[in-house]
């Protein structure tokens, strides 16, 4: 799991798979809400989640801590 934050776009992308990113790895994107989009791979695996309008630093820090803790286990 990898967390990426874009402060200009105020967006967080959570990559949920260890698959190496390359052009075309995401087969389709599904808008869940106006602020949440999930990306699916061709085999049906959930590749990542994009969360828009994230400008709350504590939320970002909590997500970072969560992903770091998950990587240790």
VENKA-V296627 format. One record per backbone hydrogen bond with DSSP energy under -1.0 kcal/mol. NH is the residue of the N-H (numbers start at 0). CO is the residue of the C=O. Records with the same first field share a line. If there is no record, write none. Layout:
NH = CO / CO
This chain:
1 = 14
3 = 12
5 = 10
9 = 5
10 = 5
11 = 50
12 = 3
13 = 48
14 = 1
15 = 46
24 = 21
26 = 39
27 = 39
29 = 37
31 = 35
32 = 35
36 = 49
37 = 29
38 = 47
39 = 27
40 = 44
43 = 40
46 = 38
47 = 38
48 = 13
49 = 36
50 = 11
51 = 34
53 = 9
59 = 55
60 = 56
61 = 57
62 = 58
63 = 59
64 = 60
65 = 61
66 = 62
67 = 63
68 = 64
69 = 65
70 = 66
71 = 67
72 = 68
